[in-house]
Amino acid sequence: MNISTVVNLPQEIVLTLRQSSEDIVVEMKRALAVKYYQEQRLSLGQCAELAEMNKEDFIEYLSKQHISIFRFESEDEISEDMKNA
């Protein structure tokens, strides 16, 4: 089930962007998905769904934004993970 919400944008902004409102909505969803992924508020799969992408495409999108899907707190965690690989 989807929930609809209305976002009012100033006409001047939309005209300046020279994009359709549909394209702006897509960009907004993707930006929100990235934000929620970085904040760990939603899972990778949920963020991909929010961005209207499959997981593989969302991972590629994150990569293009220079955002890693690997979450390590320290160099030691990376080293430990590499030892176990």
Secondary structure, DSSP 8 states (H G I E B T S, - for coil): ----------HHHHHHHT--HHHHHHHHHHHHHHHHHHTTSS-HHHHHHHTT--HHHHHHHHHHTT--S---SSHHHHHHHHHH-
